[in-house]
């Protein structure tokens, strides 16, 4: 029996499991983050202490994760890198570091879409709770179509991040009729 559940992770051990998965994915496999920034093998940044970290578990095994950072007093990473201007009447957040694990169990059960759905459901709950109106993300060319299918729009040109990863800023307006995440069913 398949037991799939996404939760907001606060436990230090489970958070470190997420940071390790992010390191293995973005630093080791994709080489899209500088190894010198993360000497301890955990992809954890200063902003992570302010984030909502969501882990998706299949029979207790971490099979996906995503992080949402709500804008407080300082610019979000996408705003800094792409010099984006935010408007004071809007409440912004940034989603980052989406991972769905490639393994036989996930692939065999065809649960990738379900993992993504579970992660997005938790994001949706946080967005409603925190009254967020706009969500940024940074996308590579290979992922852009997926985000566009959810209602995100490209709002700037591609830029190299740390000379490693070419990414563009994207924005989801929660109230936009084109968004597929927050439409009422």
C-alpha positions as CSV (number, residue, x, y, z in Angstrom):
1,X,0.0,0.0,0.0
2,X,1.3,3.4,-0.9
3,X,1.3,6.0,1.9
4,X,2.1,9.5,0.4
5,X,2.0,12.6,2.5
6,X,3.5,16.1,2.3
7,X,4.2,18.0,5.6
8,X,5.7,21.2,6.7
9,X,9.0,20.0,8.3
10,X,10.3,21.6,11.5
11,X,12.2,18.7,13.0
12,X,16.0,19.3,12.8
13,X,16.8,15.8,11.6
14,X,14.2,15.9,8.9
15,X,15.3,19.4,7.8
16,X,18.9,18.1,7.5
17,X,17.5,15.3,5.3
18,X,16.0,17.9,3.0
19,X,19.2,20.0,3.0
20,X,21.2,16.8,2.1
21,X,18.8,16.0,-0.7
22,X,19.1,19.6,-2.0
23,X,22.9,19.3,-1.9
24,X,23.0,16.0,-3.7
25,X,20.6,17.3,-6.4
26,X,21.8,20.9,-7.0
27,X,25.5,20.8,-6.0
28,X,26.5,17.2,-6.9
29,X,24.2,16.0,-9.7
30,X,23.2,19.3,-11.5
31,X,26.2,21.3,-10.5
32,X,24.0,24.4,-10.4
33,X,25.2,25.6,-7.0
34,X,28.8,26.2,-6.0
35,X,30.3,23.4,-3.9
36,X,32.5,25.9,-2.1
37,X,29.3,27.5,-0.5
38,X,28.3,24.2,1.2
39,X,31.4,22.5,2.7
40,X,29.3,20.4,5.2
41,X,27.3,18.6,2.4
42,X,24.0,20.4,3.3
43,X,22.5,22.9,0.9
44,X,21.3,25.4,3.6
45,X,21.3,29.1,3.2
46,X,20.7,32.0,5.6
47,X,17.2,32.5,4.2
48,X,16.3,28.9,5.1
49,X,15.8,29.9,8.8
50,X,12.8,32.0,7.6
51,X,11.4,29.4,5.2
52,X,8.6,26.9,5.1
53,X,10.2,23.6,4.2
54,X,7.8,21.0,2.8
55,X,8.8,17.3,2.6
56,X,6.8,14.7,0.8
57,X,7.1,11.2,2.1
58,X,6.3,7.9,0.5
59,X,6.1,5.2,3.2
60,X,8.3,7.4,5.4
61,X,11.0,7.9,2.7
62,X,11.6,11.5,1.5
63,X,10.6,11.6,-2.2
64,X,10.2,15.3,-2.8
65,X,10.6,18.7,-1.2
66,X,10.1,22.4,-1.9
67,X,10.8,25.6,0.1
68,X,8.7,28.7,0.4
69,X,10.2,32.0,1.7
70,X,7.8,34.8,2.6
71,X,9.2,38.2,2.0
72,X,9.7,40.1,5.3
73,X,12.2,43.0,5.6
74,X,14.7,42.1,3.0
75,X,14.5,41.3,-0.8
76,X,13.9,37.7,-1.8
77,X,16.6,35.9,-3.8
78,X,14.8,36.3,-7.1
79,X,14.4,40.1,-6.5
80,X,18.1,40.5,-5.7
81,X,19.5,38.4,-8.6
82,X,17.1,39.8,-11.2
83,X,16.7,43.4,-9.8
84,X,12.9,42.9,-9.5
85,X,10.7,45.6,-8.2
86,X,7.9,44.7,-5.8
87,X,4.9,46.7,-4.9
88,X,4.0,47.6,-1.3
89,X,0.3,46.5,-1.5
90,X,1.3,43.0,-2.5
91,X,2.6,40.2,-0.2
92,X,5.4,38.2,-1.9
93,X,7.0,34.9,-1.4
94,X,9.5,32.8,-3.4
95,X,9.3,29.0,-4.0
96,X,12.6,27.4,-4.5
97,X,14.5,24.1,-4.7
98,X,11.7,21.9,-5.9
99,X,12.9,18.3,-6.0
100,X,11.1,15.1,-6.9
101,X,13.3,12.1,-6.4
102,X,14.2,9.8,-9.2
103,X,13.9,6.3,-7.9
104,X,12.2,3.0,-9.0
105,X,9.5,3.2,-6.4
106,X,8.4,6.7,-7.4
107,X,8.7,6.0,-11.1
108,X,7.1,2.5,-10.9
109,X,4.0,3.8,-9.1
110,X,3.8,6.7,-11.4
111,X,3.5,9.0,-8.4
112,X,5.6,12.0,-9.6
113,X,2.4,13.9,-10.4
114,X,1.0,13.0,-7.0
115,X,4.2,14.1,-5.2
116,X,4.0,17.4,-7.0
117,X,0.3,17.7,-6.2
118,X,1.0,17.0,-2.5
119,X,3.8,19.6,-2.4
120,X,1.6,22.2,-4.1
121,X,-1.3,21.5,-1.7
122,X,0.9,22.4,1.3
123,X,2.2,25.5,-0.6
124,X,-1.5,26.5,-1.2
125,X,-2.3,26.2,2.5
126,X,0.6,28.4,3.5
127,X,-0.2,31.0,0.8
128,X,-3.8,31.2,2.1
129,X,-2.7,31.3,5.8
130,X,0.0,34.0,5.1
131,X,-2.2,35.9,2.7
132,X,0.5,35.8,0.0
133,X,-0.6,37.5,-3.3
134,X,2.4,36.9,-5.5
135,X,4.9,34.0,-5.8
136,X,8.3,34.3,-7.5
137,X,10.5,31.5,-8.7
138,X,13.7,31.2,-10.8
139,X,13.5,28.7,-13.6
140,X,16.0,27.0,-16.0
141,X,15.0,26.7,-19.6
142,X,14.2,22.9,-19.1
143,X,11.7,23.6,-16.3
144,X,10.0,26.7,-17.6
145,X,7.2,25.0,-19.5
146,X,6.1,23.1,-16.3
147,X,5.8,26.4,-14.4
148,X,4.0,28.1,-17.3
149,X,1.5,25.3,-17.2
150,X,0.8,26.2,-13.6
151,X,0.2,29.9,-14.4
152,X,3.7,31.3,-13.8
153,X,4.8,34.0,-16.3
154,X,8.4,34.9,-17.2
155,X,9.0,38.5,-16.0
156,X,12.7,39.0,-16.9
157,X,15.5,37.7,-19.0
158,X,17.8,34.8,-18.2
159,X,20.9,35.5,-16.1
160,X,23.7,33.3,-15.0
161,X,23.7,32.5,-11.2
162,X,27.2,32.3,-9.8
163,X,28.4,31.6,-13.4
164,X,26.8,28.1,-13.2
165,X,23.1,28.1,-13.7
166,X,21.2,30.2,-16.3
167,X,17.8,31.1,-14.8
168,X,14.9,33.5,-15.5
169,X,12.5,35.0,-13.0
170,X,8.9,33.9,-13.1
171,X,5.9,35.2,-11.2
172,X,2.5,33.8,-10.2
173,X,-0.2,36.3,-9.4
174,X,-2.5,34.4,-7.0
175,X,-5.6,36.3,-8.3
176,X,-4.8,35.9,-12.0
177,X,-7.3,33.7,-13.8
178,X,-4.5,31.9,-15.6
179,X,-3.0,30.3,-12.5
180,X,-3.7,26.6,-12.2
181,X,-2.7,26.1,-8.5
182,X,-5.2,28.3,-6.8
183,X,-8.3,28.0,-9.0
184,X,-11.4,26.9,-7.1
185,X,-12.5,23.5,-8.2
